[in-house]
Amino acid sequence: MTAKLDIVIVGSGPGGMAAGILAKQKNLSYIILEKGHNPMQGIIDTYPKGKKVYPTIPKRYTQPFPVEEVRPPEERIPVEAYIDQARNVVNSLDLKINFNEEFKTIEGSHPDYMVKTDKESYLTKNIILAFGSNIPNDLGIYGEAKTVARNIENPEDYIGINVLVIGGGNAAADVVAS
């Protein structure tokens, strides 16, 4: 176990990276835990190749983008370019990320939390959970157990094949547009 940290951040997507950047700027002791082997591993695993990304800000939010280092450019860019941008930020700012370390449990209470992973235990004052759930909603319909894909990596693999896309959110619309 290491010395007590100010913050343990679970996940190295845009939210986790932003939290790490702000912690570093405020000279807080922190660690970012990432179960994958890259920053933004969840995006790498779930976004279709070539999907365009762009900055989004909540409606009626009047402030500048909160953490410029993780903001995609104004023009839409392929997700691969955004991931390269993230890697460059991690390297240039020397963010403290432990890759291939999976979060397991939280014990204790403020200000003495114990965050346990598959490799280590961390004593910390604060915890930021910045990971996606990756838990799809089950529909309870016949044939659901035979789901071929809950996301697509390469849209070209499905050209000329009849598919059914179920969903009404952004992810479903992105799959159809791909």
C-alpha positions, -999 to 999 in steps of 0.1 A, spaced: 0 0 0 12 35 -8 9 67 11 -26 82 15 -37 100 -17 -59 130 -21 -78 113 -49 -81 79 -66 -97 82 -101 -112 51 -116 -112 52 -154 -91 70 -180 -117 82 -204 -124 119 -209 -138 124 -174 -110 105 -157 -83 123 -177 -100 157 -169 -101 148 -132 -64 138 -133 -54 170 -151 -72 191 -126 -57 172 -97 -23 177 -111 -29 214 -116 -39 217 -80 -9 198 -68 -31 170 -53 -17 135 -49 -37 112 -72 -36 81 -93 -58 71 -123 -67 34 -124 -74 19 -159 -82 -17 -164 -72 -15 -201 -38 -9 -215 -45 25 -231 -60 58 -220 -97 59 -232 -98 21 -234 -136 21 -232 -138 43 -262 -113 22 -281 -133 -9 -273 -168 5 -282 -166 32 -309 -168 21 -345 -136 27 -365 -137 62 -381 -166 74 -360 -165 112 -359 -162 129 -325 -166 166 -315 -169 186 -284 -202 187 -267 -212 210 -238 -245 207 -219 -273 230 -229 -273 264 -212 -237 258 -201 -221 293 -206 -186 286 -193 -156 277 -215 -149 240 -220 -139 228 -185 -106 210 -194 -92 221 -227 -67 193 -229 -94 167 -234 -116 187 -258 -118 174 -293 -113 200 -321 -143 220 -332 -145 201 -365 -155 165 -363 -125 142 -363 -122 104 -364 -122 87 -330 -87 74 -337 -73 110 -340 -90 119 -307 -75 88 -290 -40 99 -304 -47 134 -289 -55 117 -255 -22 97 -256 -3 129 -264 -19 146 -234 -11 117 -211 25 117 -222 31 155 -223 15 161 -189 30 128 -174 -4 119 -159 -2 91 -133 -21 63 -148 -18 26 -137 -28 6 -168 -40 -30 -166 -52 -25 -130 -88 -34 -124 -109 -16 -97 -126 -41 -74 -141 -25 -42 -142 5 -19 -141 1 18 -142 26 47 -157 61 48 -146 97 43 -118 107 48 -103 72 50 -114 52 19 -96 20 9 -98 14 -29 -88 -21 -38 -78 -33 -72 -67 -67 -86 -31 -55 -79 -30 -30 -50 -49 -12 -23 -50 26 -21 -58 47 10 -74 79 -2 -95 109 10 -116 111 -22 -127 88 -50 -139 98 -85 -156 70 -104 -151 80 -141 -159 48 -159 -187 39 -182 -210 11 -171 -209 -8 -204 -240 -26 -192 -266 -27 -219 -303 -27 -211 -319 -61 -216 -351 -60 -235 -366 -94 -225 -374 -104 -261 -371 -137 -279 -337 -142 -294 -320 -116 -273 -295 -142 -259 -283 -147 -295 -272 -110 -298 -245 -108 -324 -231 -74 -313 -239 -48 -288 -216 -24 -306 -197 -25 -338 -160 -20 -343 -158 -19 -381 -190 -8 -399 -177 -22 -432 -181 -57 -418 -218 -53 -421 -222 -39 -456 -248 -59 -475 -260 -78 -444 -295 -73 -430 -293 -61 -395 -317 -49 -369 -306 -20 -347 -326 -17 -315 -323 15 -295 -333 51 -298 -303 69 -282 -271 84 -296 -254 50 -298 -281 34 -319 -282 65 -342 -244 63 -346 -245 26 -355 -272 33 -382 -252 63 -395 -221 42 -397 
